Amino acid sequence: MIRPLMQKRCTGIILYLLAITSTTLVPTRHALAWQGPYDYAVIEIDTLGGLIGEGRGINEFGVVTGGGSTGQWLHAFTWSSGTLTDMGVLDPHPGSKGQEINNFGWIAGGSGAYNPIEMATLWKDGEIISLGTLGGDNSHAFGINDSGQVVGKAEITPGDYTRWPFIWQDGVMTALEIFPNAEDRGGEAWDINNLGEAVGFAAPETGSQHAVMWTAAGELVDLTEQNQTGEAYGINDLSEVVGFNERSWATLWRNGQQININDGSLSSYSRAYAINNSSEVIGYYIHWLTDDPHAFVWTEQAGLKTLEDLIAPQSGWELAYALDINDFGLIVGYGMHADLQRAFVATPVNPTIQLTNAHPGVAGQVNGIRASGLQPGTKVYFCWSGQGGGTLIPDCDVTVNALQLENPTVAGSAIADANGRATLKGNVPRNVSGKTLLFQAVIPSSCEISNLVVQTFE
């Protein structure tokens, strides 16, 4: 049965506890404050030996999955605070790709050749499991929730490339409902929330495809307004759905309303791929002048922000595609870094230390830089770099904080006085004149960082 666009199921505030039990795997969530002007550290995720990396999914513990090149093939990987693991392939397929990871570390994706869409695959507790098909030759999984329900697309007849949406649970793949009299048009399921609601797209008997949702009972809900087209890619636990609409604009469906989140001054084409439980949306847009893709993050309060504008300057990053976001606000995707395609995780920064500019800011002289807001007696390290980006703090989880400096150098350390201030003084070389340097203070033992200082020396 097809139902009209239904109201959001949950209207209350979900409270999250930092706890791990046999039934609960939910951390404290982070809401973007747009402290500005630089709100994120961006961390490069290495490949598996080749040249290409793609970040696709991230769970609430900051564990990332995607595809990393080994040379000839992509392999599914996990990355956690700097530790990269090759998850292997489903025999006899040469390649694989992870699309989404739940809070138990189970990964949904596919195995196959370079663009591995031949067999939907689940990586679970050390096993690599084929999810099968609906009777055809190929399948691919896109989404997974904490109950282990997986959604994706599959063929139903050998040699017939019609895609059908499916849900897989406990070893059984089941076709999801599509539009009546549209068996030759099919559809795809892209995401599933912890309520068992799935989203994707399906094509009616005539016309272009529609963004749709499947309820936990399997009923098909048409999200697309009459005589329009659209696709849905992400859903949160508040039943808020994101994708794109008729105008090829990023779209949020909430409480029966279709909300355009595209910035027409930047683009004429955009896609929203994921939404977290703080209603923060990520995706990408194509710039209307250059045709280049740009990752974005959107909040209702601040609107659409280009992610590249929210990281430290002089980074060398082109953040092209944002594909997932967790409840800490960590964003995963891929782009270009040093002319190579690399997966990234962008983590919001939470400064608790106030750092001043170097004074007098003149090269060839002794300069001082001060950190304040410290506990007396605390040892703080002062770091600098000529490049922005991101570096993990040793022994600190990526969900807590990361430096916004690329390959930082420790200039020195100082102890906070009775007023909670620590000052480092030293001679700035004369050849720094006219150059812009970036500074940040850090307390590694507590993973605390300062604001980022960007300074051009006279």
N, C-alpha and C positions, 0 to 999 in steps of 0.2 A: 504494500500500500504506500502510495506517495502522499506525504502530508505537506501542507504549506510551511513556509518559514516559521519555526516555532520560537517561543521566547526562551531566553537564557535560563537554564535550570537552576543555577546557583546565583544568589544575589548577595550573600553575606560575605564577610571577610574571612579568609582562610588564615589561620594562625599556624606558623611553622615552628617546630622545635628541633633544635640540633640534637638529634637522638638517633641511635641505630638499635633497633630491636628486631625481633623475628617478624614483626608485622609492619614496622614503620621505618622508612628510609627517607626522611625529609629534613633538610637543613634550614637554618635561619636564612631568610632571603634578603637580598639587597635591592633597594630601590634607587634608581638613578636620581642624583641630586643636581646634576648639571652644574657642578662646582665651577668648572671652566677656568681658563680656556682649554685646558688639556685634561680630559677626564679618564683616559684609558692608557694603560701600558699594552703594547702589542708584542706578543711572543711568537717567534717563528718556531714551527714544528718541523723538524727535519724529515727528510724522506728516508726510505729504506735502502739507500745506496744509489738511487737513480736521480733524475732531474726534476720530477714532478711530484707535487703533493696537493691533496685536497682535504680540507677539514669539512666534515659533514654533520656530525652530531656531537652533543655534549650532555652529560648527565649532571645531577645536582652536586656531585662531588668533584666536578671539574675534570672528569675523565672524558677525553675526546676520542672519536673514531672518525674514519674516513678512508682514503686510499693513498698509499705511498708507493712511488715507483721503486722497483728493485733493479731496474734497468730496462728490461723488455716489457714487464707486466706490472700492473698495480696489484698491491696486496692490502687487504684490510689491516688496520693497525689500531692500537690504543696508545694514548699518550696521557701521562699523569704527572704533572709538575716536573717535566723534564725527562721522564722515563718513557721511551718509545719501545713498543712491542709489536712484532710481526705476528698477526693472528692466523696466518696461513690461509690455505685455499681448500675448497671442497674437491677431493679427488674425483675425476682426473682433470679438473679444470686448471688452467695455468694461472689465472688471475682472480682477484676478489676485491670487493669494496664494502666497507661498512657505511651504512646510511644513518642509523640511529642507535643509541645505547641507552638502556634503562638504568635505574639506580642499583640493580644487582650486577651490572657489568655485562648483561646479555646484549649482543649486537645483532641487529637485523640488517641484511644487505643482500649481496648477490655474488655468485661465482661465475667465471667465464673467461673471456679473452680480455683485451685491453679495456674495453668498456663493458664490464662484467654484468651482463643482464641475462645470462643463459639459465641460471638456476637460483631461485630464492634460497637464501642461506641464513642459518641462525648459529651464532657462536655462543655457546652456553656452558659454563662451568668446565671449560677445557675441551668440550666436544664441538665438532663442526657438523651441523645437521642440515641435510637437504629438506626443504619444505615441500618439494614436489611441485606439481602443476595442477591445473583443473582438467587435464586430459591432453593438453597440447605439448609443445616442445619446450617453451621458455617461460620463465617467471622471474620476478624480482621483488624484493621486500623493501619497503621504505620506512615504516614506522613500527615502534614497539612500545608497550606500556609496562608498568611494574607488575602486572598480572601475567606477563608473558604472552599477551595477545599481539600478533603480528599482522600488519596489513600491507598490501602491495597490489601487483598486477600479475596476471597469468593468462596464458592462452588455453583455450578449451578444446581445440581441434588441431591435430598435427598438420603443419603446413599452412594453417590459417593464422594470420598475424593479428586478429582481433584481440584486444586486451580486455580482460574482465577484472573488476576489483575483487579482492579476496580478503578474508580474515582467517588466520591460522591460530589454533589453540590446541594444546595437548595432543599434537600429532595429526590433527585433522584440518585440512584446508577446505573452506567453504566459500562459495561464490556469494558476493553481496548483491543485493537487489539493484537492478538497473531500470531504466525507463521502459515502459511497456512497448512492445513492437520495435525494440531497438537492439535486438540480439546481434546484429551485424555491426553495431557501433560501439558497444561495450563501455568501458571506463577504467579508472584507476583509483586506488585508495592510497593516500600519502601519509596520513598521520592518525594516531589514536591516542586519546587521553586516558586518564586513570578511572574515568567513569565508563569506559568501554565505548565511547562515541568516536566514530571515525569520520574523516573528511577526505575529499578528493574531487573527482569530476566524472561526469557521465554525459553521454550524448543522447538527446531525445530522438524520436523517430525522424524528425526533420529539424534542420537548423544546426547550429554549432553547439559545442559542449557547454554544460552548466556546472557551476560550483555546487557541490552537494555535501550533505552530512548524512551518515547512517547512525541512528540511535543505537543505544545498547541492545535494544530488542531487534535491531536489524532493519528498521523501517527507513525508507529513503526520504530525505527532506531536501527539497529544491531550494537552494539559497539564492539563486539568480533571479533578478527581476524579469518580468515578462518581456519577451522578445530581445533579451540580452544574452551575452555569453559570459563565461567566467570559469575560473578554476580555483580550488581551495587546496592549500598545502599544509596548514598548521592549525592546531586547536589546543587550547589550554584547559585546565580543570574547571574553569568558569564557563565553559562551552562557547568561548569567544573564538571565532574562526578568522583566518587570514588567507589571502590569495590575491587574485586580481579580477577586475570586472571588464565590462564591455569595452571600455576605452583603453584597455591594457594598462590600467592604473592599479597600484597596490591598494588593497581593500581590506577593511575590517568589518565583519558581520557580528553585530552585538544587539541583543534584545530585539531582534526582528528588524533592525536597521542596517543598511549598507552604508558604511562610512568610507569616503575616499581619503586616503592618507598620502596621496601623491603630491609632490610640490611641482606645480606646473612651470615654475620659473627655472627649474633645473632639468626637467625631463618630460618626455611625452610617452615614456614606456617604463613601467616599474613592476616589480613583483615583491610581495610580502611572503616570507617563507616560514616564519615561526613567531609565536607569541608566548610569553611566560605568564606566570600567575600574578604579576604586577601590571599586566597589560602592556608591557614593553614589546614592541614589534621590530623585527629586523628583516632585511631583504636587500634588494639592489635596484638601482635605476640606471637607465641608459641616458647619458647626457645628450640633450637635444642638439648641441653644437658639434661635439666631438665623436659621438657614438661610442664612447668608452663606458664600461660598466663601473658603478661606484656603490660600495656597500653603504647601507644606511641603518640608522636606529631611529625609532619614532616613539614618542610618548605623547599622551593627550595634552599635557601641560606645555611641552616645548615644541611639539610638532616634529617634522622630519629633519634629522641632522645627518650630514654626510660623515660617516665614521672617520674618514681620513682627516677631517677637520678637528677631530676630538683627540688626536694623539699628538705627541711631541713633534716639533718641527725638525726638519733635516733628517727624516727617518729613512728615506729610500724606499718606503712602502707605497704600493698602489693597491689599496684594499678594494678588491673588485666585487666579491660575492660574500655576503653574510647569510648563512644557511641555518643557524640554530642559536638559541639563547636559553640559558637556564635561569633559575630564580635568584641567583646571585648577580645576574646581569652580565655574566661572561658570554661573549659572542664568539662563535667559531665560523670559519669560512676559508676562503683562499684568495690569493692575489699575487702580485709580482713583487719580489724583493731581490734587489741586486740583479734584475733582469732574469730571474728564475721564478717559476710558478711554485709557490709554497703555501702550505696550510698555516693558518694562524689562529691563535686564541687571543682575543682582546679582553682584558680584565679591568673593571673599574678600579680606580685608585682611591684610597681613603686616607688622605694626609691627616696626621695628628700633630705634626711638628711644623712650626712656622720658620721658613728659611728666607733670609734677606738677600738682596743683591750684594755682590762683592763691592766693597768700597775702598778706594775711590773709583774703581772701574777703569783704571789706566794701566796699560801694559808697561812693563819695565819698572814698576813700583811695587812696594809691599801693599797687598790688599788684604782686607779682612772680610770674612763671611760669617754670619751668626745664625745659629739655630736656637729657637726659644719654644717655650711650652713643654719643657722637659722636667722630669723628676730630678731634683738635685742629686749629683753623684752619678748620673747616667752617662755612659760612654756612647758618643754618637760619632758616626763615620761620615765624612764629607766626600761625595763622589762627583766626578765630572766626565763629560764626553762631548765630542763634536757632533754626535749623531743621536737623534731621538729614536724611539722604538720601544724596546722592553728587554729586561733581564730579570730572571728569577732570583730572588733573594735566597741564599743557601739555607736549607732546612725550613723554608717557609712555603706553605701551600699556596698555589696560584689563586685560590679563591679568597685569600686574605689580602695580599698586596704583592706588587712587583714594582721594580724600578722602571721609570720611563726613559732610561738611558740605554743606548746600544753600546755594548763592550765598555762599560764604565771603568774608570781609573779611580782608585782611592787616593785622594789628595792628602789625607791625614785624618786624625781623630782628635776629639777634645772631650773634657769632662764637664758636665753641667754644673754651674755654680749654685749658690744658695737661692738665687732668683730663677733657676731653671733655664739658664742661658749658657750656651757653649759657643766659643768663638775660635775659629781657625784663621791664623795669619800666615802669609807667605808671599814670596816674590813671584809676580806673574811675568813670564818671559816677554821680552820686547817683541818677539815675532808673533805674539798673539794679537797685536794691534790690528783692529779692523775685522777681527774674527768673532763669530758668535759661538759661545760655549754654553752648555747646559749643565746645571748643578742640581743635586738632590742630596739630602741627608737621610741616613738610615740607621736604625737600631736593629741589627740582625737578630738579636736574642728575642725580641718581641715582635719582629716583622713590621715595625712602625716606620713610616716614611714621611718626608716633608713634601710640601708643594714643590713643583718644578720651577726653577729659575732659569730664564733664557736671557743671556746678557751678551751684548756686543761691546768689546773693550776698545777704548780710545787708543 
